[in-house]
Amino acid sequence: MSTTTFFHSDYPSELLEAICAQIYANGLPPDESSLDPVIAAADGVPTAYPSSAPQAYWPEPVVRRALASLCLVNHAWYEAAKPFLWKRVAIRLPRTWLSLVEEIAWNYEEETVDSVMQKTVQAAARAAADATTLAADKDAALKLEASLLDALEFPDNGISPDLLSPMPSRDPSPRRIRPKSKSPARWKILRSINDAIQDVMDSRTPGVHVPTAKDPRPGRHVQHLDFNHFRTIGMRRSVEEGVNSRFVTGDRVEAILKEMPNLTAFGATEYMDGALTLRVLNELFLRGGLSGGRGRASRGRSFFDISDAEEEDRERRRECKDLEAVDLTGCVSAVFVNAFNEFVTTHLIAPESESYSDDEMEGRRSRRIRFVEEPLTFPGLKRLGMRGVKSVVPRFLGPFILAFPSLTHLDLSGTRITPEILETLGASGTVRLKSLALARCVKLTSESIRDFLVGSPVAAELKELNLYADMTYLSPLTPEHLMEIVTSAPCFTSGQLQYLDISGAPVDQEIMESFKPQPSLRSLGLSYLSTLGLKVVSKFMIEKSPNVEVLTLINTSPELDFGLRANSTPRNAVINLHTHLIRPLSTPPFSFSITSPNKQSPPPTRLRVVELSTGMLGALGAGAGAWRIIRSKGGRGWYVDTACTWVAELGSGLGSVLKRDLPPDHPFRVEMDRLSDANGNVGSGIGWHARKMEVLHGYGLLGREDGLYGAVSFAYQG
């Protein structure tokens, strides 16, 4: 067999799909990440361990480029790679967005229902003929197509034509549909065609498998849609153009959401929140069948008009998948807030009882308005991010949060959540949170946080907790309640915490000594604790949390606060940092042995990244040895051991190990040196100890993001 013949031979479609699935999976972060930015220049196959060298996963552009290249091989590879290429859609440029809308959504101006119906029927008949013995007989294939047209039940023909118009003005063709329907249910057309194919083929040749007609639009493949990278800055648009000629509008977002029945993750930002209208929110949340058919006339506390269009929307949404993750970080526009309030009022809040006269009640009946008593819930959604959604008042925020009984990840940082909402959430019998962020929640009280963490089963299984506060937004916790939390809260006593940020809380030596051992803790936030000494921090990490890799100490400890103390200098602060923290925690203990001179004990902890204030980073200068300064795109910066990372040695059988003293030419060390030399001119996803929770994929506060979400995670101080 020649090489050309072998290359063009037909492989099973299952094999091609498995190869494409593996390529796509190589671009997903593993469950246990390395906490480091992805090293695009590193060689090697991604590993499932917390490894940085080789990288834990390929960057998204690498995976997308590989899948796009496979689409160009032949038609079989194109069919196998196309679903994975469309699985995750991230909107970046305005013109790309417009092209996406044109490609996915129904084009009302250029295509009528008739034309699309005819094309789809022909394609279905051709596929059925190819699967049987009719492929070589053109007459038989034409008869099959005619049989499909006769057997097909068209949408919109539920009323007899005799009742619609007089006989002379009616088109005699019984198969004609409205030329331009403003609500063409293409999903119903395809379903009708598939049913007709099966009925016709069963009557001709029973038992023969016939491939169903495929939707030519790629919207059915999309499972992830986010506007994380979308920007209009730099396009030199006037204020008038920005107001009257917007790219992302509510109609366009609604149009593509209708064509994405398998969508499970949606992310919005402040750059497009003006498109989150009530109709868009309905398309996002009122979909799926796992909730018992929510959005139908039999569910929801709402007044709604029973019309054909609404009933068709409910029927279409019931065939969609439930959303699993929604990220609304920074959405504060008036359009979004008004739509959010109206959505909650319509579907989640019981209307107040009012008295009406007989005429008013009769008018309500004539308009076919119905009120339903059963509350509306969304059991399919598991991850919700509302960081910075500060314009929504508690009256509407509470019912919205409480409508999700299956939450595992919840980010409410910077919102107006109140103690009453937190208490009601803690009384839930179904919510079991794995990741929770309550940073900068100014309305919460110390008692409400204590009661939620100590007494509620909702927070008993937490692995990630963010209670960040700073000098601008002071922590509501009191020393007494904080002591009770660290000694009695199940998430603290279980030792399962992996991420903890108690910056700004009243932490002192007594509280640090009262902590239970935290062997799983990998990232710890202790910023804005001006009275906490470095020796206390070092003792805590050695005795209670030796596996912490990332530590934040912004404006913490009197030994580092040289800006506000007359007897402290930058030189003394640098010496204190290395003497009391870095050297005791990251240097192997001295040992001497004649019998085994090459064996060396590991350092007492895994510390390798320390976040410091801007003034302290300036005092460090160029660093010391392998410890160098890496700055983010914003105001944050870290003191990093560039010669220490997780390394996976293939074939060793040890998996991934934390290695120190890497050689200068090691790919990870070269990349870290490059980031240090960039002096802040880096991507938005560069940094450690994220302040924002990653909810779209479910990696929580140990996840990694770029774009606007990355800037919120790693660039902003708060």
PLY file of the C-alpha trace (Angstrom):
ply
format ascii 1.0
element vertex 718
property float x
property float y
property float z
element edge 717
property int vertex1
property int vertex2
end_header
0.00 0.00 0.00
1.40 3.36 -0.97
1.77 6.22 1.44
-0.88 8.27 -0.37
-3.38 5.43 -0.32
-2.77 4.85 3.39
-3.22 8.53 4.17
-6.54 8.79 2.33
-7.94 5.53 3.65
-11.11 5.73 5.69
-10.67 5.49 9.45
-13.59 4.89 11.80
-15.30 8.11 12.79
-15.12 7.03 16.44
-11.31 6.96 16.23
-11.14 10.44 14.73
-13.51 11.80 17.38
-11.42 10.21 20.14
-8.26 11.88 18.80
-9.96 15.27 18.63
-11.41 14.79 22.12
-7.93 14.10 23.49
-6.56 17.25 21.84
-9.40 19.29 23.34
-8.86 17.71 26.77
-5.17 18.68 26.67
-6.28 22.32 26.75
-8.27 21.94 29.99
-6.55 22.58 33.33
-6.26 19.47 35.54
-8.18 19.17 38.78
-4.99 19.85 40.75
-3.22 22.82 39.22
0.35 23.98 39.71
-0.75 27.56 40.63
1.75 28.91 38.06
1.00 30.66 34.76
1.03 28.42 31.71
4.50 28.24 30.15
3.79 28.34 26.44
7.44 27.88 25.51
7.93 24.69 27.53
8.16 21.42 25.62
6.51 18.14 26.48
3.11 16.54 26.72
0.72 18.04 29.32
0.40 16.01 32.49
-2.48 15.57 34.92
-0.26 16.35 37.91
0.27 19.83 39.37
3.15 20.35 36.97
4.55 23.55 35.45
7.33 21.87 33.46
6.09 20.33 31.31
3.04 22.53 31.54
-0.11 21.12 33.09
-2.11 21.93 29.95
-1.65 23.47 26.55
-2.64 27.10 26.00
-6.00 27.54 24.31
-4.53 29.00 21.05
-2.40 25.87 20.63
-5.42 23.57 20.96
-7.56 25.70 18.67
-4.83 25.84 16.04
-4.43 22.05 16.14
-8.17 21.45 15.73
-8.39 24.01 12.94
-5.55 22.27 11.10
-7.33 18.92 11.38
-10.42 20.47 9.80
-8.38 21.10 6.65
-7.25 17.47 6.18
-10.41 16.03 4.66
-14.15 15.90 5.22
-13.96 13.09 7.79
-11.50 15.00 9.95
-13.61 18.13 9.50
-16.71 16.38 10.86
-14.73 15.01 13.80
-12.93 18.23 14.78
-15.70 20.76 14.16
-17.72 20.03 17.36
-14.62 20.47 19.54
-13.59 23.62 17.69
-16.98 25.18 18.46
-17.30 23.78 21.98
-15.85 26.88 23.63
-16.48 30.29 22.09
-14.74 33.35 23.56
-15.73 36.69 22.03
-12.71 38.93 21.47
-13.24 41.51 18.69
-16.43 43.32 17.63
-16.16 42.20 14.00
-15.63 38.63 15.14
-18.79 38.91 17.19
-20.80 40.10 14.20
-19.43 37.22 12.12
-20.39 34.79 14.87
-23.96 36.11 14.96
-24.21 35.78 11.17
-22.85 32.23 11.27
-24.94 30.90 14.17
-28.19 32.84 14.26
-31.02 32.57 11.76
-30.70 35.13 8.96
-34.19 36.58 8.62
-33.36 38.80 5.66
-31.69 36.31 3.32
-33.27 32.93 4.13
-36.94 32.10 4.38
-38.42 29.13 6.12
-39.32 27.65 2.74
-35.76 27.75 1.42
-34.22 26.28 4.54
-36.93 23.61 4.71
-36.30 22.59 1.11
-32.51 22.43 1.62
-32.87 20.39 4.80
-35.33 17.93 3.26
-33.05 17.40 0.28
-30.06 16.81 2.57
-32.06 14.38 4.70
-33.28 12.46 1.64
-29.74 12.27 0.30
-28.43 10.94 3.62
-31.20 8.35 3.78
-30.56 7.25 0.20
-26.84 6.88 0.86
-27.56 4.67 3.86
-29.75 2.31 1.78
-29.74 0.79 -1.68
-31.40 3.84 -3.22
-28.20 5.79 -3.73
-27.72 4.61 -7.33
-31.36 5.03 -8.34
-32.12 8.70 -8.93
-35.85 8.12 -9.48
-36.12 6.22 -6.23
-34.26 9.00 -4.42
-36.67 11.59 -5.82
-39.62 9.48 -4.75
-38.10 9.24 -1.27
-37.82 13.03 -1.12
-41.44 13.40 -2.20
-42.48 10.89 0.45
-40.66 12.92 3.07
-42.46 16.09 1.98
-45.81 14.34 2.14
-45.11 12.79 5.52
-43.64 15.92 7.03
-45.65 17.83 9.61
-44.82 21.45 9.13
-44.72 23.90 11.97
-47.30 26.68 11.96
-49.98 24.59 10.16
-52.00 23.66 13.21
-55.03 25.69 11.94
-56.93 24.67 8.86
-56.17 26.92 5.84
-59.92 27.33 5.26
-60.12 29.29 8.49
-57.29 31.66 7.68
-58.21 33.37 4.39
-60.75 33.25 1.57
-60.22 30.62 -1.13
-59.31 32.98 -4.05
-56.52 34.70 -2.11
-54.96 31.50 -0.78
-52.02 29.76 -2.39
-53.22 26.31 -3.51
-49.98 24.61 -2.43
-50.66 22.71 0.82
-46.98 22.69 1.75
-46.34 26.41 1.68
-45.28 28.06 4.95
-45.24 31.74 5.76
-42.56 33.33 3.54
-40.82 35.20 6.32
-41.74 34.13 9.80
-40.41 36.34 12.55
-40.22 33.29 14.80
-39.10 30.38 12.58
-38.65 27.39 14.86
-35.81 25.73 13.02
-35.35 23.27 15.88
-38.93 22.12 15.30
-38.32 21.83 11.55
-35.33 19.55 12.08
-37.15 17.42 14.62
-40.09 17.00 12.24
-37.76 16.01 9.40
-36.01 13.41 11.55
-39.34 11.90 12.60
-40.54 11.84 8.98
-37.35 10.10 7.83
-37.77 7.38 10.44
-41.45 6.83 9.61
-40.86 6.64 5.86
-37.87 4.32 6.10
-39.62 2.06 8.62
-42.48 1.66 6.18
-40.08 0.85 3.32
-37.34 -1.20 4.98
-38.01 -1.84 8.66
-35.00 -2.18 10.93
-32.59 -0.17 8.74
-30.63 2.50 10.59
-30.91 5.88 8.87
-28.74 8.84 9.88
-30.79 11.79 11.02
-30.59 15.17 9.38
-27.93 17.41 10.90
-28.42 21.06 11.68
-26.07 22.97 9.36
-25.65 25.74 11.92
-22.79 25.21 14.44
-24.70 26.62 17.40
-25.61 23.15 18.65
-21.91 22.46 19.37
-21.37 25.50 21.62
-21.25 24.66 25.33
-19.25 27.63 26.62
-19.79 31.29 25.67
-18.05 34.21 27.37
-17.21 37.85 26.67
-14.14 37.81 28.89
-11.84 39.16 26.15
-14.33 41.48 24.47
-13.21 45.11 24.18
-14.20 48.17 22.16
-11.46 50.40 23.59
-9.10 51.77 20.94
-11.59 51.66 18.05
-11.84 55.48 17.93
-15.62 55.41 18.19
-17.47 58.53 19.22
-19.81 58.64 22.18
-22.79 58.73 19.81
-21.59 55.60 18.02
-21.04 53.87 21.32
-24.64 54.58 22.33
-26.54 54.19 19.05
-24.36 51.68 17.13
-23.45 49.11 19.71
-22.00 45.79 18.60
-23.35 43.55 21.36
-27.07 44.18 21.59
-29.79 42.32 23.41
-31.40 41.15 20.15
-28.15 39.64 18.89
-27.35 37.90 22.16
-30.88 36.53 22.33
-30.66 35.32 18.72
-27.51 33.26 19.27
-28.70 31.90 22.63
-31.76 30.48 20.88
-29.43 28.58 18.55
-27.32 27.09 21.38
-29.40 24.31 22.97
-26.34 22.68 24.60
-24.96 25.81 26.25
-23.91 25.13 29.85
-21.59 28.07 30.74
-22.09 31.79 30.08
-19.83 34.67 31.11
-20.64 38.38 30.88
-18.60 41.51 31.63
-19.10 45.21 32.19
-18.26 45.88 28.52
-21.47 44.22 27.28
-23.82 44.19 30.26
-26.06 46.67 28.43
-27.13 43.71 26.25
-28.39 41.66 29.21
-32.04 42.51 28.76
-34.98 40.67 30.30
-35.40 38.53 27.18
-31.73 37.52 27.37
-32.04 36.59 31.05
-35.10 34.53 30.22
-33.18 32.69 27.50
-30.34 32.01 29.93
-32.20 30.80 33.00
-35.59 29.57 31.76
-34.16 26.64 29.84
-33.74 22.95 30.45
-35.95 20.11 31.59
-34.17 18.95 34.74
-36.07 21.52 36.78
-39.42 19.97 35.97
-40.02 22.13 32.93
-39.44 25.56 34.36
-40.72 28.42 32.31
-43.91 26.53 31.40
-47.37 27.65 32.35
-47.37 25.23 35.26
-44.38 26.67 37.11
-43.19 29.97 38.49
-44.67 32.66 40.65
-45.54 35.03 37.87
-48.21 36.70 35.79
-47.79 35.81 32.16
-49.76 36.01 28.96
-50.49 32.62 27.45
-49.72 33.18 23.77
-48.46 31.01 20.95
-45.07 32.71 20.84
-44.46 32.19 24.55
-45.64 28.60 24.43
-43.31 27.92 21.53
-40.42 29.47 23.48
-41.21 27.25 26.45
-41.31 24.17 24.27
-37.99 25.06 22.68
-36.33 25.81 26.03
-37.44 22.47 27.46
-35.23 20.73 24.90
-32.17 22.78 25.92
-29.66 21.79 28.56
-29.63 23.48 31.94
-26.98 26.10 32.53
-24.33 24.91 34.96
-22.28 28.10 35.38
-22.97 31.83 35.04
-20.43 34.59 35.63
-21.78 38.16 35.87
-18.61 39.82 37.19
-18.80 43.61 37.09
-22.25 43.88 35.49
-23.63 47.15 36.85
-25.31 48.92 33.91
-28.82 50.31 34.31
-30.11 48.00 31.57
-28.86 44.90 33.35
-30.00 46.01 36.81
-33.50 46.85 35.58
-33.74 43.56 33.68
-32.42 41.66 36.71
-34.96 43.29 39.01
-37.79 42.58 36.59
-36.68 38.96 36.18
-36.65 38.41 39.93
-39.97 40.20 40.38
-41.64 38.20 37.62
-40.35 34.74 38.43
-39.01 34.61 41.99
-40.97 37.02 44.20
-44.57 36.32 45.13
-46.73 39.34 44.28
-48.43 41.17 47.08
-52.09 40.39 47.58
-54.29 43.13 46.18
-58.04 43.62 45.97
-59.64 44.09 42.57
-63.14 44.99 41.50
-65.31 42.59 39.49
-64.64 44.52 36.27
-60.87 44.38 36.83
-60.95 40.65 37.53
-63.05 40.05 34.42
-60.56 42.10 32.39
-57.72 39.95 33.70
-59.55 36.80 32.66
-60.22 38.20 29.20
-56.51 38.86 28.73
-55.78 35.22 29.70
-53.45 36.13 32.54
-52.75 33.37 35.05
-51.08 33.30 38.44
-49.26 30.18 39.59
-48.39 29.42 43.20
-45.40 27.08 42.88
-41.98 28.77 43.32
-39.37 28.71 40.57
-35.98 27.08 41.17
-32.91 26.33 39.05
-31.43 23.03 40.26
-29.16 22.65 37.25
-26.94 25.66 37.99
-23.97 24.80 40.21
-21.59 27.76 39.91
-22.53 31.43 40.18
-20.21 34.44 40.05
-21.57 37.89 40.95
-18.38 39.63 41.97
-18.75 43.41 41.89
-22.48 43.37 41.07
-22.97 46.14 43.58
-25.96 47.88 41.99
-28.43 45.09 42.78
-30.21 45.78 46.06
-30.75 43.01 48.68
-34.48 42.82 47.95
-33.73 41.28 44.54
-30.33 39.74 45.28
-31.62 37.42 48.00
-34.40 35.64 46.05
-32.06 35.20 43.08
-29.31 33.49 45.11
-31.78 31.32 47.01
-33.31 30.04 43.76
-30.25 27.81 43.12
-30.47 24.74 45.38
-27.44 22.92 43.89
-24.70 25.52 44.23
-21.11 24.39 44.80
-19.24 27.62 43.84
-20.51 31.05 44.89
-18.71 34.39 44.52
-20.52 37.30 46.17
-17.53 39.59 46.68
-18.40 43.26 46.55
-22.17 42.73 46.58
-24.91 43.94 48.93
-25.54 40.58 50.56
-27.07 41.02 54.00
-27.03 38.86 57.16
-30.62 37.82 56.46
-29.71 36.48 53.01
-26.70 34.64 54.41
-28.82 33.15 57.19
-31.46 31.93 54.74
-28.75 30.45 52.50
-27.27 28.66 55.50
-30.65 27.05 56.20
-30.72 25.36 52.80
-30.97 21.59 52.91
-29.47 21.01 49.45
-26.68 23.57 48.92
-23.19 22.23 49.73
-20.54 24.80 48.85
-17.00 23.88 47.90
-15.83 27.43 47.18
-17.13 30.67 48.73
-16.01 34.30 48.32
-17.39 37.03 50.62
-14.67 39.65 50.15
-15.60 43.28 50.73
-19.23 42.58 51.62
-19.87 45.72 53.66
-23.36 44.80 54.85
-22.37 41.52 56.51
-21.84 41.41 60.26
-19.33 39.43 62.27
-22.07 37.40 63.89
-23.66 36.43 60.57
-20.34 35.18 59.17
-19.65 33.27 62.39
-23.07 31.61 62.40
-22.81 30.65 58.73
-19.33 29.11 58.93
-19.75 27.44 62.32
-23.34 26.25 62.38
-24.46 25.79 58.77
-23.99 22.50 56.87
-23.84 24.57 53.68
-20.27 25.67 54.56
-19.13 22.47 56.27
-17.36 21.09 53.18
-15.65 24.28 52.04
-12.23 23.89 50.44
-11.78 27.52 49.38
-12.77 30.56 51.44
-12.15 34.22 50.70
-12.90 36.77 53.45
-10.55 39.43 52.06
-10.67 42.95 53.45
-8.25 45.87 53.34
-7.83 49.36 54.70
-10.60 50.71 52.45
-13.23 48.08 53.26
-12.60 46.97 56.83
-13.36 43.43 57.91
-16.56 43.09 59.98
-15.08 40.19 61.99
-14.35 40.65 65.68
-11.51 38.82 67.49
-13.98 36.75 69.51
-15.94 35.56 66.50
-12.78 34.94 64.47
-11.41 32.79 67.29
-14.63 30.78 67.30
-14.45 30.34 63.54
-10.88 29.02 63.41
-11.47 26.65 66.33
-15.03 25.41 65.68
-15.97 25.87 62.00
-16.06 22.45 60.26
-14.18 23.73 57.21
-11.30 24.83 59.49
-11.23 21.79 61.74
-11.42 19.26 58.89
-8.05 20.34 57.46
-9.43 20.28 53.88
-8.98 23.98 53.11
-6.79 24.58 50.06
-7.28 28.35 49.71
-7.81 30.78 52.59
-7.74 34.56 52.64
-8.38 36.33 55.95
-6.62 39.55 55.00
-7.72 42.52 57.06
-9.25 40.39 59.82
-8.22 40.94 63.48
-5.61 38.16 63.41
-3.08 38.05 66.24
-0.63 35.54 67.67
-3.26 33.86 69.84
-5.56 33.23 66.89
-2.70 31.88 64.75
-1.74 29.47 67.51
-5.37 28.33 67.87
-5.57 27.16 64.26
-6.01 23.46 63.65
-3.40 21.89 61.30
-4.08 22.71 57.66
-2.13 20.11 55.65
-4.06 20.77 52.39
-3.59 24.55 52.40
-1.73 25.77 49.29
-2.54 29.49 49.07
-2.82 31.74 52.16
-3.77 35.41 52.38
-2.53 37.37 55.41
-2.39 40.92 54.07
-3.18 44.16 55.96
-2.30 42.71 59.38
-0.03 45.47 60.64
0.56 43.96 64.11
1.29 40.37 63.10
4.99 39.53 63.38
6.99 37.57 60.81
8.11 35.03 63.40
4.46 34.22 64.15
3.79 33.66 60.45
6.88 31.47 60.08
5.95 29.36 63.09
2.40 28.93 61.82
3.55 27.74 58.40
6.11 25.29 59.80
3.78 23.78 62.41
0.30 24.15 60.88
0.52 24.59 57.08
3.83 23.37 55.64
2.35 22.87 52.15
1.53 26.53 51.52
3.17 27.66 48.28
1.77 31.19 47.93
1.64 33.70 50.79
0.35 37.29 50.68
1.85 39.84 53.12
0.82 43.24 51.77
1.27 45.81 54.55
1.65 43.04 57.12
4.05 42.89 60.07
5.86 45.80 61.78
9.20 44.37 60.51
8.18 45.18 56.92
6.35 48.45 57.54
9.22 50.85 56.99
7.05 53.58 55.50
5.18 54.42 58.70
7.90 53.86 61.32
10.73 56.27 61.98
13.19 53.65 63.24
12.64 51.29 60.28
14.45 51.54 56.93
14.07 49.67 53.63
17.37 47.91 54.29
16.14 46.57 57.63
12.85 45.46 56.07
14.67 43.45 53.38
16.92 41.83 55.98
13.92 40.97 58.17
12.08 39.41 55.22
14.95 37.09 54.31
16.03 36.38 57.89
12.66 35.66 59.50
10.61 34.32 56.60
12.25 33.27 53.34
15.39 31.61 54.69
13.72 29.61 57.51
10.86 28.42 55.28
12.51 27.74 51.90
16.09 26.70 52.79
16.91 23.06 53.62
18.17 22.59 57.17
21.91 22.15 57.56
23.00 18.53 57.93
26.33 16.75 57.94
26.83 13.02 57.46
29.88 10.95 56.54
27.89 7.86 55.51
25.46 9.58 53.09
26.96 12.90 51.99
24.59 13.40 49.01
21.32 13.07 50.92
19.79 16.39 51.91
16.63 17.06 53.89
13.90 19.11 52.14
12.96 22.60 53.34
10.41 22.74 56.15
7.73 24.27 53.87
6.88 24.62 50.19
6.86 28.43 50.22
7.99 29.83 46.85
5.85 32.95 46.21
5.33 35.92 48.56
3.10 38.85 47.63
4.35 42.16 49.03
3.42 45.84 48.90
4.68 48.13 46.18
7.06 49.89 48.54
8.53 46.63 49.79
9.04 45.36 46.24
10.89 48.56 45.41
13.16 48.08 48.40
14.07 44.56 47.22
15.58 45.93 44.01
16.74 43.10 41.72
16.12 40.41 44.35
18.54 37.93 45.84
19.75 34.88 43.93
16.86 33.01 42.33
14.30 35.15 44.18
13.09 37.82 41.76
10.21 40.29 41.50
7.36 39.63 39.05
4.76 42.36 38.66
1.25 41.98 37.30
-0.41 44.11 34.66
-1.94 46.16 37.49
-0.82 47.04 41.01
0.03 43.64 42.45
3.52 42.11 42.63
5.22 38.98 43.98
8.61 37.92 45.22
9.12 34.58 43.45
11.65 31.78 43.73
12.18 31.36 39.98
14.23 28.19 40.54
11.38 26.29 42.24
8.35 24.69 40.61
6.44 21.47 40.09
8.30 19.24 37.63
7.00 15.99 36.14
9.73 13.60 35.04
8.21 11.11 32.61
9.11 7.52 33.35
10.26 8.20 36.90
7.08 6.83 38.47
7.05 9.67 40.99
4.54 11.86 39.24
5.07 15.57 39.80
7.44 16.78 42.50
8.32 20.25 43.81
11.90 20.91 42.77
14.21 23.69 43.95
17.49 24.99 42.58
16.57 24.46 38.92
19.43 25.18 36.48
19.47 28.61 34.81
18.60 27.12 31.41
15.50 25.29 32.66
12.39 26.36 30.61
10.43 27.41 33.69
13.26 29.51 35.11
13.87 31.13 31.73
10.18 32.05 31.48
10.07 33.45 35.03
13.17 35.54 34.35
11.47 36.89 31.24
8.39 37.86 33.24
10.60 39.55 35.84
12.43 41.54 33.18
9.08 42.65 31.67
8.46 44.79 34.81
4.66 44.57 34.59
4.35 44.50 30.81
2.74 41.07 30.94
-0.60 39.46 30.15
-3.60 39.88 32.41
-3.43 36.23 33.48
0.02 36.49 35.10
-0.06 36.24 38.88
-0.70 34.12 41.96
-3.40 33.93 44.66
-6.45 34.90 42.61
-8.90 37.34 44.14
-11.70 36.23 41.79
-13.30 32.81 41.68
-13.19 30.89 38.40
-16.73 29.58 37.92
-17.17 28.79 34.22
-14.99 25.67 34.38
-15.32 25.07 38.12
-11.69 25.47 39.24
-12.60 27.97 41.96
-10.12 30.26 43.67
-7.18 28.05 42.61
-8.18 28.42 38.97
-6.47 30.58 36.39
-8.02 33.08 34.00
-6.92 35.76 31.58
-8.67 38.62 29.81
-10.85 40.84 31.97
-11.44 38.01 34.44
-7.67 37.59 34.74
-7.25 41.29 35.43
-9.82 41.09 38.23
-8.07 38.01 39.60
-4.42 39.09 39.50
-4.07 42.75 38.56
-6.38 44.66 40.90
-5.35 45.04 44.52
-8.86 44.37 45.80
0 1
1 2
2 3
3 4
4 5
5 6
6 7
7 8
8 9
9 10
10 11
11 12
12 13
13 14
14 15
15 16
16 17
17 18
18 19
19 20
20 21
21 22
22 23
23 24
24 25
25 26
26 27
27 28
28 29
29 30
30 31
31 32
32 33
33 34
34 35
35 36
36 37
37 38
38 39
39 40
40 41
41 42
42 43
43 44
44 45
45 46
46 47
47 48
48 49
49 50
50 51
51 52
52 53
53 54
54 55
55 56
56 57
57 58
58 59
59 60
60 61
61 62
62 63
63 64
64 65
65 66
66 67
67 68
68 69
69 70
70 71
71 72
72 73
73 74
74 75
75 76
76 77
77 78
78 79
79 80
80 81
81 82
82 83
83 84
84 85
85 86
86 87
87 88
88 89
89 90
90 91
91 92
92 93
93 94
94 95
95 96
96 97
97 98
98 99
99 100
100 101
101 102
102 103
103 104
104 105
105 106
106 107
107 108
108 109
109 110
110 111
111 112
112 113
113 114
114 115
115 116
116 117
117 118
118 119
119 120
120 121
121 122
122 123
123 124
124 125
125 126
126 127
127 128
128 129
129 130
130 131
131 132
132 133
133 134
134 135
135 136
136 137
137 138
138 139
139 140
140 141
141 142
142 143
143 144
144 145
145 146
146 147
147 148
148 149
149 150
150 151
151 152
152 153
153 154
154 155
155 156
156 157
157 158
158 159
159 160
160 161
161 162
162 163
163 164
164 165
165 166
166 167
167 168
168 169
169 170
170 171
171 172
172 173
173 174
174 175
175 176
176 177
177 178
178 179
179 180
180 181
181 182
182 183
183 184
184 185
185 186
186 187
187 188
188 189
189 190
190 191
191 192
192 193
193 194
194 195
195 196
196 197
197 198
198 199
199 200
200 201
201 202
202 203
203 204
204 205
205 206
206 207
207 208
208 209
209 210
210 211
211 212
212 213
213 214
214 215
215 216
216 217
217 218
218 219
219 220
220 221
221 222
222 223
223 224
224 225
225 226
226 227
227 228
228 229
229 230
230 231
231 232
232 233
233 234
234 235
235 236
236 237
237 238
238 239
239 240
240 241
241 242
242 243
243 244
244 245
245 246
246 247
247 248
248 249
249 250
250 251
251 252
252 253
253 254
254 255
255 256
256 257
257 258
258 259
259 260
260 261
261 262
262 263
263 264
264 265
265 266
266 267
267 268
268 269
269 270
270 271
271 272
272 273
273 274
274 275
275 276
276 277
277 278
278 279
279 280
280 281
281 282
282 283
283 284
284 285
285 286
286 287
287 288
288 289
289 290
290 291
291 292
292 293
293 294
294 295
295 296
296 297
297 298
298 299
299 300
300 301
301 302
302 303
303 304
304 305
305 306
306 307
307 308
308 309
309 310
310 311
311 312
312 313
313 314
314 315
315 316
316 317
317 318
318 319
319 320
320 321
321 322
322 323
323 324
324 325
325 326
326 327
327 328
328 329
329 330
330 331
331 332
332 333
333 334
334 335
335 336
336 337
337 338
338 339
339 340
340 341
341 342
342 343
343 344
344 345
345 346
346 347
347 348
348 349
349 350
350 351
351 352
352 353
353 354
354 355
355 356
356 357
357 358
358 359
359 360
360 361
361 362
362 363
363 364
364 365
365 366
366 367
367 368
368 369
369 370
370 371
371 372
372 373
373 374
374 375
375 376
376 377
377 378
378 379
379 380
380 381
381 382
382 383
383 384
384 385
385 386
386 387
387 388
388 389
389 390
390 391
391 392
392 393
393 394
394 395
395 396
396 397
397 398
398 399
399 400
400 401
401 402
402 403
403 404
404 405
405 406
406 407
407 408
408 409
409 410
410 411
411 412
412 413
413 414
414 415
415 416
416 417
417 418
418 419
419 420
420 421
421 422
422 423
423 424
424 425
425 426
426 427
427 428
428 429
429 430
430 431
431 432
432 433
433 434
434 435
435 436
436 437
437 438
438 439
439 440
440 441
441 442
442 443
443 444
444 445
445 446
446 447
447 448
448 449
449 450
450 451
451 452
452 453
453 454
454 455
455 456
456 457
457 458
458 459
459 460
460 461
461 462
462 463
463 464
464 465
465 466
466 467
467 468
468 469
469 470
470 471
471 472
472 473
473 474
474 475
475 476
476 477
477 478
478 479
479 480
480 481
481 482
482 483
483 484
484 485
485 486
486 487
487 488
488 489
489 490
490 491
491 492
492 493
493 494
494 495
495 496
496 497
497 498
498 499
499 500
500 501
501 502
502 503
503 504
504 505
505 506
506 507
507 508
508 509
509 510
510 511
511 512
512 513
513 514
514 515
515 516
516 517
517 518
518 519
519 520
520 521
521 522
522 523
523 524
524 525
525 526
526 527
527 528
528 529
529 530
530 531
531 532
532 533
533 534
534 535
535 536
536 537
537 538
538 539
539 540
540 541
541 542
542 543
543 544
544 545
545 546
546 547
547 548
548 549
549 550
550 551
551 552
552 553
553 554
554 555
555 556
556 557
557 558
558 559
559 560
560 561
561 562
562 563
563 564
564 565
565 566
566 567
567 568
568 569
569 570
570 571
571 572
572 573
573 574
574 575
575 576
576 577
577 578
578 579
579 580
580 581
581 582
582 583
583 584
584 585
585 586
586 587
587 588
588 589
589 590
590 591
591 592
592 593
593 594
594 595
595 596
596 597
597 598
598 599
599 600
600 601
601 602
602 603
603 604
604 605
605 606
606 607
607 608
608 609
609 610
610 611
611 612
612 613
613 614
614 615
615 616
616 617
617 618
618 619
619 620
620 621
621 622
622 623
623 624
624 625
625 626
626 627
627 628
628 629
629 630
630 631
631 632
632 633
633 634
634 635
635 636
636 637
637 638
638 639
639 640
640 641
641 642
642 643
643 644
644 645
645 646
646 647
647 648
648 649
649 650
650 651
651 652
652 653
653 654
654 655
655 656
656 657
657 658
658 659
659 660
660 661
661 662
662 663
663 664
664 665
665 666
666 667
667 668
668 669
669 670
670 671
671 672
672 673
673 674
674 675
675 676
676 677
677 678
678 679
679 680
680 681
681 682
682 683
683 684
684 685
685 686
686 687
687 688
688 689
689 690
690 691
691 692
692 693
693 694
694 695
695 696
696 697
697 698
698 699
699 700
700 701
701 702
702 703
703 704
704 705
705 706
706 707
707 708
708 709
709 710
710 711
711 712
712 713
713 714
714 715
715 716
716 717
